[in-house]
Amino acid sequence: MTEAARNFAECVNQVRYQNAGFILMKNGRRFARLVPDAEKVCTGRDLAGVVGRFRLSESESRAWQKDLAKARKSLKPAADKWR
């Protein structure tokens, strides 16, 4: 922990740019990890780009709209990881 505190910026840079990871220890015991965020994010723009490549029939298009409306109702905003 002491080394990480003294060199925190360097640790963060290694995680970000070198895809490295660190295990933080205190008194010889593991208590946290500093690792790259591997969470995948799909934006509306990404989705529109993929969907735009397909040709749907009228019935498929209606089904898509129905499924999309249902999915929108179940969406929740992303949790703020820093709170």
C-alpha positions as CSV (number, residue, x, y, z in Angstrom):
1,M,0.0,0.0,0.0
2,T,2.8,2.4,0.8
3,E,4.5,1.9,-2.5
4,A,1.2,2.4,-4.4
5,A,0.5,5.6,-2.4
6,R,4.0,6.9,-3.2
7,N,3.7,6.0,-6.9
8,F,-0.1,6.2,-7.5
9,A,0.1,8.2,-10.8
10,E,2.6,5.7,-12.2
11,C,0.4,2.7,-11.1
12,V,-2.6,4.3,-12.8
13,N,-0.6,5.0,-16.0
14,Q,0.5,1.3,-16.1
15,V,-3.1,0.1,-15.7
16,R,-4.3,2.5,-18.4
17,Y,-1.6,2.2,-21.0
18,Q,0.0,-1.2,-20.4
19,N,-3.1,-3.1,-19.3
20,A,-1.3,-3.9,-16.0
21,G,-3.0,-4.8,-12.7
22,F,-2.0,-4.4,-9.1
23,I,-3.1,-6.1,-5.9
24,L,-3.1,-3.7,-2.9
25,M,-2.0,-5.2,0.4
26,K,-1.9,-3.9,3.9
27,N,-0.2,-5.8,6.7
28,G,0.5,-8.7,4.3
29,R,-3.2,-9.1,3.4
30,R,-4.9,-8.4,0.1
31,F,-7.7,-5.9,0.3
32,A,-8.2,-4.3,-3.2
33,R,-7.2,-4.5,-6.9
34,L,-6.3,-1.8,-9.3
35,V,-7.2,-3.2,-12.7
36,P,-8.3,-1.9,-16.2
37,D,-12.0,-1.4,-16.6
38,A,-13.0,-4.1,-19.1
39,E,-16.7,-3.1,-19.1
40,K,-18.1,-3.0,-22.6
41,V,-20.3,-0.1,-23.5
42,C,-22.7,0.1,-26.4
43,T,-24.0,3.5,-27.3
44,G,-27.1,4.4,-29.2
45,R,-24.9,5.4,-32.1
46,D,-23.2,2.0,-32.1
47,L,-26.5,0.2,-32.1
48,A,-27.9,2.4,-34.8
49,G,-24.9,1.6,-37.0
50,V,-25.4,-2.1,-36.6
51,V,-29.2,-2.1,-37.1
52,G,-28.8,0.2,-40.1
53,R,-27.0,-2.7,-42.0
54,F,-30.0,-5.0,-41.8
55,R,-33.1,-5.1,-44.0
56,L,-36.1,-6.0,-42.0
57,S,-39.5,-7.1,-43.3
58,E,-42.5,-5.1,-42.2
59,S,-43.4,-7.7,-39.5
60,E,-39.8,-7.9,-38.3
61,S,-39.7,-4.1,-38.1
62,R,-42.9,-4.0,-36.0
63,A,-41.5,-6.8,-33.7
64,W,-38.2,-4.8,-33.4
65,Q,-40.1,-1.7,-32.4
66,K,-42.1,-3.6,-29.8
67,D,-39.0,-5.2,-28.3
68,L,-37.2,-1.9,-28.3
69,A,-40.1,-0.2,-26.4
70,K,-40.1,-3.0,-23.9
71,A,-36.3,-2.8,-23.4
72,R,-36.4,1.0,-22.9
73,K,-38.9,0.6,-20.1
74,S,-36.5,-1.8,-18.3
75,L,-33.4,0.3,-18.7
76,K,-31.9,2.0,-15.6
77,P,-29.3,4.7,-15.6
78,A,-25.7,3.5,-15.1
79,A,-24.5,3.6,-11.5
80,D,-21.9,6.2,-10.7
81,K,-18.9,4.2,-9.7
82,W,-17.4,7.1,-7.8
83,R,-20.3,7.5,-5.3
